[in-house]
Amino acid sequence: MIDWTKTRAAIWLGDGFKAVTRIDPIALEDLLGIDRQKGLLLTNTRNFLQGKPSAHALLWGQRGCGKSSLIKAVFNALRDDGLRLIEVDRDELCNLPKIADLIENQPFRFIIFCDDLSFENDERGYKGLKRILEGSIELPPENIKIYATSNRRHLVSESLSDNANAIVAGEGGELHYADVVEEKLSLSDRFGLTLSFYGGEEDRYLTMVDRYFKDYKGDKEALILEAKRFAQLRASRSGRVAKQFVAYFETIN
């Protein structure tokens, strides 16, 4: 059994918790170009710790734009204030009620971290997730919040056939979605805080590169040119690519 007075973060392995002893040290100041998202998630988490109104959070958008890093950075900023982090894989979401029972009476506040969350049409594991987000006949635990990341806004894959039974009714032409569409929309709607992430802006990418190379004494123009070429090869200008460029540049110099 985990001693949460000594353990700040853990991973759920299906039959119990594994304590994390080497926690990613990423800090809020390491994340550039997402100041609005940082402020909102940090405020929401502080409210959660203080027992004020707060929300489950869904961070969605393009890959490599800092979604997962932001959750870990917020945790690092507040973990000395009684915050704990539990990472749960998508395939283990059916165990969320069990996890909730194990930590409900702990004197700490827990973020359940679900990374790269999405579901296919034939998956029903999100039923357990919805139960924790809003409860059933039993209210959800007050010391738990779900923070999830996804590349999909609505978490569940959508296809044209999903709308096959949608109808238009009334004089105003109101659209009534098919049941499967309503089911998909209802899942993401249960996250009270939704933050979007986008990459692709060259200026922001180069700002991140410059931050990583703030102590570089070489030819900065050549460095920037190489950073642009690297981004073209990766077909992305995300924060992840900026960080990968650091390792790449060290190998060619």
C-alpha positions as CSV (number, residue, x, y, z in Angstrom):
1,M,0.0,0.0,0.0
2,I,1.3,3.5,-0.9
3,D,2.2,5.8,1.9
4,W,1.0,9.1,0.4
5,T,2.8,11.1,3.1
6,K,6.1,10.1,1.4
7,T,4.9,9.4,-2.1
8,R,4.0,12.4,-4.3
9,A,3.2,10.5,-7.6
10,A,2.3,7.0,-8.6
11,I,1.3,4.9,-11.6
12,W,-1.7,2.5,-11.5
13,L,-0.6,-0.9,-12.8
14,G,-3.9,-2.7,-12.8
15,D,-3.6,-4.4,-9.4
16,G,-2.1,-1.6,-7.4
17,F,0.0,1.5,-7.3
18,K,3.7,1.9,-8.3
19,A,5.4,4.8,-6.5
20,V,7.3,7.1,-8.8
21,T,10.7,8.1,-7.3
22,R,12.1,9.8,-10.4
23,I,9.5,12.5,-11.3
24,D,9.9,14.6,-14.4
25,P,11.3,17.9,-13.1
26,I,9.7,20.1,-15.7
27,A,8.8,23.5,-14.4
28,L,6.2,26.1,-15.5
29,E,8.9,28.5,-16.6
30,D,10.2,25.9,-19.0
31,L,7.0,26.1,-21.1
32,L,6.8,28.9,-23.6
33,G,4.0,30.2,-25.7
34,I,1.1,28.8,-23.6
35,D,0.8,31.5,-20.9
36,R,-3.0,31.5,-21.0
37,Q,-3.2,27.8,-20.6
38,K,-0.7,27.8,-17.8
39,G,-2.6,30.5,-15.9
40,L,-6.0,28.8,-16.2
41,L,-4.8,25.3,-15.2
42,L,-2.7,26.6,-12.4
43,T,-5.6,28.7,-11.0
44,N,-8.0,25.7,-11.4
45,T,-5.6,23.4,-9.5
46,R,-5.0,26.0,-6.7
47,N,-8.8,26.3,-6.3
48,F,-9.0,22.5,-6.1
49,L,-6.4,22.4,-3.3
50,Q,-8.2,25.1,-1.4
51,G,-11.6,23.4,-1.6
52,K,-12.9,26.1,-3.9
53,P,-15.0,25.4,-7.1
54,S,-12.8,23.7,-9.7
55,A,-13.2,21.5,-12.7
56,H,-11.9,18.4,-14.4
57,A,-9.6,19.5,-17.3
58,L,-9.2,18.4,-20.9
59,L,-6.1,19.6,-22.7
60,W,-6.5,18.9,-26.4
61,G,-4.8,19.8,-29.6
62,Q,-1.8,19.2,-31.8
63,R,1.0,16.8,-30.7
64,G,4.0,18.2,-29.0
65,C,2.5,21.5,-27.9
66,G,3.0,21.0,-24.2
67,K,-0.3,19.4,-23.0
68,S,1.3,16.6,-20.9
69,S,4.2,18.8,-19.9
70,L,1.8,21.5,-18.5
71,I,0.0,19.0,-16.2
72,K,3.3,17.7,-14.9
73,A,4.6,21.3,-14.4
74,V,1.5,22.3,-12.5
75,F,1.9,19.3,-10.3
76,N,5.6,20.1,-9.6
77,A,4.6,23.6,-8.7
78,L,2.0,22.5,-6.2
79,R,3.0,19.1,-4.9
80,D,4.4,20.5,-1.7
81,D,0.9,21.9,-1.0
82,G,-0.8,18.5,-0.6
83,L,-1.2,17.7,-4.3
84,R,-0.6,14.1,-5.5
85,L,-0.5,12.7,-9.0
86,I,-1.7,9.3,-10.3
87,E,-1.2,8.3,-13.9
88,V,-3.7,5.9,-15.3
89,D,-3.5,4.3,-18.7
90,R,-6.5,4.3,-21.0
91,D,-6.9,0.6,-20.7
92,E,-7.1,0.9,-16.9
93,L,-9.9,3.4,-16.8
94,C,-12.4,0.7,-15.9
95,N,-10.5,0.7,-12.5
96,L,-11.2,4.3,-11.7
97,P,-14.0,3.6,-9.2
98,K,-11.6,1.2,-7.4
99,I,-8.8,3.8,-7.4
100,A,-11.3,6.3,-6.1
101,D,-12.2,4.0,-3.2
102,L,-8.5,3.6,-2.3
103,I,-7.8,7.3,-2.1
104,E,-11.1,8.9,-1.2
105,N,-10.3,9.1,2.6
106,Q,-6.7,10.3,2.2
107,P,-5.9,13.8,3.5
108,F,-4.5,14.8,0.1
109,R,-5.9,16.1,-3.2
110,F,-5.3,13.8,-6.2
111,I,-5.0,14.6,-9.9
112,I,-5.8,11.5,-12.0
113,F,-3.6,12.0,-15.1
114,C,-4.8,10.3,-18.3
115,D,-2.4,10.9,-21.2
116,D,-3.3,10.7,-24.9
117,L,-6.9,9.8,-24.1
118,S,-9.1,8.7,-26.9
119,F,-11.6,5.9,-27.6
120,E,-12.6,4.0,-30.7
121,N,-16.2,3.4,-31.6
122,D,-16.3,-0.1,-30.3
123,E,-14.7,0.8,-26.9
124,R,-16.9,1.3,-23.8
125,G,-14.2,2.0,-21.2
126,Y,-15.2,5.6,-21.1
127,K,-18.2,4.6,-19.0
128,G,-16.0,4.4,-15.9
129,L,-14.5,7.7,-16.7
130,K,-17.9,9.4,-17.0
131,R,-18.8,7.9,-13.6
132,I,-15.9,9.6,-11.9
133,L,-16.4,12.9,-13.8
134,E,-20.0,13.3,-12.6
135,G,-20.8,10.4,-10.4
136,S,-23.8,8.0,-10.5
137,I,-26.1,7.4,-7.6
138,E,-23.0,8.0,-5.5
139,L,-21.4,11.4,-5.7
140,P,-17.8,11.5,-7.0
141,P,-15.0,12.0,-4.5
142,E,-14.3,15.6,-3.6
143,N,-10.5,15.0,-3.5
144,I,-10.2,13.8,-7.1
145,K,-9.9,15.7,-10.4
146,I,-9.3,14.2,-13.8
147,Y,-6.8,15.9,-16.0
148,A,-6.6,14.4,-19.5
149,T,-4.8,15.1,-22.7
150,S,-5.9,14.2,-26.2
151,N,-5.4,15.0,-29.8
152,R,-9.2,14.8,-30.2
153,R,-11.6,17.4,-29.0
154,H,-14.4,14.9,-28.4
155,L,-12.1,12.0,-27.3
156,V,-14.1,9.4,-29.3
157,S,-13.4,8.9,-33.0
158,E,-16.2,10.2,-35.2
159,S,-17.3,9.0,-38.6
160,L,-19.8,10.1,-41.2
161,S,-22.1,7.2,-40.3
162,D,-22.4,8.5,-36.8
163,N,-24.7,11.3,-38.2
164,A,-26.7,9.0,-40.4
165,N,-29.7,9.2,-38.1
166,A,-29.5,13.0,-37.4
167,I,-32.6,14.9,-38.3
168,V,-33.6,18.5,-38.8
169,A,-36.8,19.4,-37.1
170,G,-38.9,22.5,-36.3
171,E,-39.3,25.8,-38.2
172,G,-35.9,26.9,-37.2
173,G,-34.2,23.9,-38.7
174,E,-32.9,22.7,-35.3
175,L,-30.5,19.8,-35.7
176,H,-31.1,16.7,-33.6
177,Y,-28.0,14.5,-33.4
178,A,-28.1,10.8,-33.5
179,D,-27.7,9.0,-30.2
180,V,-24.1,7.9,-30.9
181,V,-23.1,11.6,-31.5
182,E,-24.8,12.7,-28.4
183,E,-22.9,10.0,-26.4
184,K,-19.6,11.2,-27.8
185,L,-20.2,14.9,-27.1
186,S,-21.4,14.2,-23.6
187,L,-18.1,12.8,-22.6
188,S,-16.0,15.8,-23.4
189,D,-18.7,18.1,-22.1
190,R,-18.2,16.7,-18.6
191,F,-14.8,18.4,-18.5
192,G,-15.5,21.8,-17.0
193,L,-12.2,23.3,-18.2
194,T,-11.2,22.7,-21.8
195,L,-7.8,24.1,-23.0
196,S,-6.8,24.0,-26.7
197,F,-3.2,23.8,-27.9
198,Y,-1.9,24.7,-31.4
199,G,1.6,24.7,-32.9
200,G,3.0,25.9,-36.2
201,E,4.0,29.5,-35.5
202,E,7.6,30.1,-36.5
203,D,8.2,33.0,-34.2
204,R,7.1,31.0,-31.2
205,Y,9.2,28.0,-32.2
206,L,12.3,30.2,-32.6
207,T,11.6,31.8,-29.3
208,M,11.7,28.4,-27.7
209,V,14.9,27.5,-29.5
210,D,16.5,30.8,-28.4
211,R,15.5,30.0,-24.8
212,Y,17.2,26.6,-24.9
213,F,20.3,28.2,-26.4
214,K,20.4,31.4,-24.3
215,D,24.0,30.7,-23.3
216,Y,25.2,29.7,-26.8
217,K,28.3,31.6,-27.8
218,G,28.5,30.4,-31.4
219,D,26.9,31.8,-34.6
220,K,23.3,32.5,-33.7
221,E,22.2,33.1,-37.3
222,A,23.6,29.7,-38.3
223,L,21.8,28.1,-35.3
224,I,18.5,29.7,-36.3
225,L,18.8,28.5,-39.9
226,E,19.6,25.0,-38.7
227,A,16.6,25.1,-36.4
228,K,14.3,26.1,-39.3
229,R,15.6,23.2,-41.4
230,F,15.1,20.8,-38.5
231,A,11.5,21.9,-38.1
232,Q,10.9,21.4,-41.9
233,L,12.2,17.9,-41.7
234,R,9.9,17.2,-38.7
235,A,6.9,18.9,-40.4
236,S,6.2,20.6,-37.1
237,R,7.2,23.7,-35.1
238,S,6.0,22.5,-31.7
239,G,7.7,22.8,-28.3
240,R,8.6,19.1,-28.5
241,V,10.5,19.7,-31.8
242,A,12.3,22.6,-30.3
243,K,13.5,20.4,-27.4
244,Q,14.5,17.6,-29.9
245,F,16.5,20.1,-31.8
246,V,18.7,20.6,-28.8
247,A,19.8,17.0,-28.8
248,Y,20.2,17.0,-32.6
249,F,22.3,20.1,-32.6
250,E,24.7,18.6,-30.1
251,T,25.2,15.6,-32.2
252,I,26.2,17.6,-35.3
253,N,28.6,19.9,-33.5
